[in-house]
Amino acid sequence: MNIALRKLAMIEKSLIAQEEAAKIQGYSNVPIDQDFKRRVTDLMDKVRVI
């Protein structure tokens, strides 16, 4: 289970970095899947609460 949590954290960190890079490059719409990002963030929030 620990490895899965680490991978989720790495994915979340990667998505945040991609979103920031897109904003820096001047994109008004972020080219990453917002639904996927929301689901990963929700999972990590649930894990952090436990």
C-alpha positions in Angstrom: 0.0 0.0 0.0 2.9 2.4 0.8 4.2 2.2 -2.8 0.7 3.0 -4.2 0.5 6.1 -2.0 3.9 7.2 -3.1 3.0 6.8 -6.7 -0.2 8.8 -6.2 1.7 11.5 -4.5 4.2 11.6 -7.4 1.4 11.8 -9.9 -0.2 14.6 -8.0 3.1 16.5 -7.8 3.6 16.0 -11.6 0.2 17.3 -12.5 0.7 20.4 -10.4 4.0 21.0 -12.0 2.5 20.6 -15.5 -0.3 23.0 -14.6 2.2 25.6 -13.4 4.4 25.2 -16.5 1.4 25.6 -18.8 0.4 28.8 -17.0 4.0 30.2 -17.3 4.0 29.4 -21.0 0.8 31.5 -21.4 -1.8 28.9 -21.9 -5.3 30.1 -20.7 -6.6 26.5 -20.7 -4.4 23.9 -19.0 -3.9 20.9 -21.4 -4.1 18.2 -18.6 -7.2 16.3 -17.7 -8.9 18.2 -14.9 -11.2 15.3 -13.9 -8.2 13.0 -13.5 -6.4 15.6 -11.5 -9.4 16.2 -9.2 -9.8 12.4 -8.6 -6.1 12.0 -7.7 -6.3 15.0 -5.4 -9.5 13.7 -3.7 -7.8 10.3 -3.1 -4.8 11.9 -1.6 -6.9 14.1 0.6 -8.8 11.0 1.9 -5.5 9.2 2.6 -4.1 12.2 4.4 -7.2 12.3 6.7 -6.8 8.6 7.6 
